[in-house]
């Protein structure tokens, strides 16, 4: 992920809530049960924990870097 750029992520499982480790690095929004919007806010690393109704089932790593293009 690049600073000040965004992307959409399709999730394979229904997700009810998320937790972002460091929201200063990435702004992450759950758009619906299977789609995330992620915006790189500043350089660094964080993670996003995905939870269903019954349990937390996955952790995504988010690395925000410089735009090298």
C-alpha positions as protocol buffer text, in pm:
chain_id: "A"
residue {
  index: 1
  type: UNK
  ca { x: 0 y: 0 z: 0 }
}
residue {
  index: 2
  type: UNK
  ca { x: 123 y: 350 z: -82 }
}
residue {
  index: 3
  type: UNK
  ca { x: 91 y: 666 z: 131 }
}
residue {
  index: 4
  type: UNK
  ca { x: -221 y: 866 z: 36 }
}
residue {
  index: 5
  type: UNK
  ca { x: -351 y: 590 z: -194 }
}
residue {
  index: 6
  type: UNK
  ca { x: -648 y: 364 z: -131 }
}
residue {
  index: 7
  type: UNK
  ca { x: -772 y: 22 z: -231 }
}
residue {
  index: 8
  type: UNK
  ca { x: -1070 y: -204 z: -186 }
}
residue {
  index: 9
  type: UNK
  ca { x: -1026 y: -555 z: -49 }
}
residue {
  index: 10
  type: UNK
  ca { x: -1276 y: -834 z: -106 }
}
residue {
  index: 11
  type: UNK
  ca { x: -1309 y: -1065 z: 197 }
}
residue {
  index: 12
  type: UNK
  ca { x: -1389 y: -1433 z: 145 }
}
residue {
  index: 13
  type: UNK
  ca { x: -1582 y: -1462 z: 473 }
}
residue {
  index: 14
  type: UNK
  ca { x: -1857 y: -1249 z: 622 }
}
residue {
  index: 15
  type: UNK
  ca { x: -1707 y: -998 z: 863 }
}
residue {
  index: 16
  type: UNK
  ca { x: -1900 y: -813 z: 1131 }
}
residue {
  index: 17
  type: UNK
  ca { x: -1628 y: -598 z: 1285 }
}
residue {
  index: 18
  type: UNK
  ca { x: -1263 y: -502 z: 1245 }
}
residue {
  index: 19
  type: UNK
  ca { x: -988 y: -374 z: 1472 }
}
residue {
  index: 20
  type: UNK
  ca { x: -697 y: -170 z: 1333 }
}
residue {
  index: 21
  type: UNK
  ca { x: -371 y: -194 z: 1526 }
}
residue {
  index: 22
  type: UNK
  ca { x: -247 y: 157 z: 1439 }
}
residue {
  index: 23
  type: UNK
  ca { x: -511 y: 378 z: 1274 }
}
residue {
  index: 24
  type: UNK
  ca { x: -251 y: 651 z: 1221 }
}
residue {
  index: 25
  type: UNK
  ca { x: -79 y: 430 z: 960 }
}
residue {
  index: 26
  type: UNK
  ca { x: -392 y: 313 z: 772 }
}
residue {
  index: 27
  type: UNK
  ca { x: -754 y: 418 z: 771 }
}
residue {
  index: 28
  type: UNK
  ca { x: -963 y: 101 z: 733 }
}
residue {
  index: 29
  type: UNK
  ca { x: -1341 y: 95 z: 692 }
}
residue {
  index: 30
  type: UNK
  ca { x: -1568 y: -208 z: 671 }
}
residue {
  index: 31
  type: UNK
  ca { x: -1799 y: -112 z: 382 }
}
residue {
  index: 32
  type: UNK
  ca { x: -2016 y: -422 z: 410 }
}
residue {
  index: 33
  type: UNK
  ca { x: -1967 y: -777 z: 534 }
}
residue {
  index: 34
  type: UNK
  ca { x: -1725 y: -869 z: 253 }
}
residue {
  index: 35
  type: UNK
  ca { x: -1550 y: -544 z: 152 }
}
residue {
  index: 36
  type: UNK
  ca { x: -1285 y: -326 z: 316 }
}
residue {
  index: 37
  type: UNK
  ca { x: -1167 y: 20 z: 212 }
}
residue {
  index: 38
  type: UNK
  ca { x: -802 y: 88 z: 307 }
}
residue {
  index: 39
  type: UNK
  ca { x: -620 y: 422 z: 283 }
}
residue {
  index: 40
  type: UNK
  ca { x: -248 y: 453 z: 355 }
}
residue {
  index: 41
  type: UNK
  ca { x: -211 y: 750 z: 590 }
}
residue {
  index: 42
  type: UNK
  ca { x: 160 y: 748 z: 678 }
}
residue {
  index: 43
  type: UNK
  ca { x: 467 y: 525 z: 644 }
}
residue {
  index: 44
  type: UNK
  ca { x: 467 y: 223 z: 867 }
}
residue {
  index: 45
  type: UNK
  ca { x: 313 y: -114 z: 940 }
}
residue {
  index: 46
  type: UNK
  ca { x: -7 y: -215 z: 1111 }
}
residue {
  index: 47
  type: UNK
  ca { x: -254 y: -501 z: 1112 }
}
residue {
  index: 48
  type: UNK
  ca { x: -629 y: -544 z: 1082 }
}
residue {
  index: 49
  type: UNK
  ca { x: -811 y: -814 z: 1279 }
}
residue {
  index: 50
  type: UNK
  ca { x: -1124 y: -948 z: 1106 }
}
residue {
  index: 51
  type: UNK
  ca { x: -1406 y: -1083 z: 1322 }
}
residue {
  index: 52
  type: UNK
  ca { x: -1727 y: -1267 z: 1241 }
}
residue {
  index: 53
  type: UNK
  ca { x: -2025 y: -1288 z: 1474 }
}
residue {
  index: 54
  type: UNK
  ca { x: -1868 y: -1582 z: 1658 }
}
residue {
  index: 55
  type: UNK
  ca { x: -1491 y: -1518 z: 1657 }
}
residue {
  index: 56
  type: UNK
  ca { x: -1194 y: -1333 z: 1513 }
}
residue {
  index: 57
  type: UNK
  ca { x: -1075 y: -1541 z: 1219 }
}
residue {
  index: 58
  type: UNK
  ca { x: -792 y: -1361 z: 1039 }
}
residue {
  index: 59
  type: UNK
  ca { x: -527 y: -1090 z: 1072 }
}
residue {
  index: 60
  type: UNK
  ca { x: -420 y: -886 z: 770 }
}
residue {
  index: 61
  type: UNK
  ca { x: -81 y: -714 z: 762 }
}
residue {
  index: 62
  type: UNK
  ca { x: -75 y: -363 z: 612 }
}
residue {
  index: 63
  type: UNK
  ca { x: 255 y: -209 z: 501 }
}
residue {
  index: 64
  type: UNK
  ca { x: 240 y: 156 z: 392 }
}
residue {
  index: 65
  type: UNK
  ca { x: 536 y: 268 z: 180 }
}
residue {
  index: 66
  type: UNK
  ca { x: 651 y: 555 z: -46 }
}
residue {
  index: 67
  type: UNK
  ca { x: 515 y: 580 z: -398 }
}
residue {
  index: 68
  type: UNK
  ca { x: 815 y: 472 z: -609 }
}
residue {
  index: 69
  type: UNK
  ca { x: 653 y: 548 z: -947 }
}
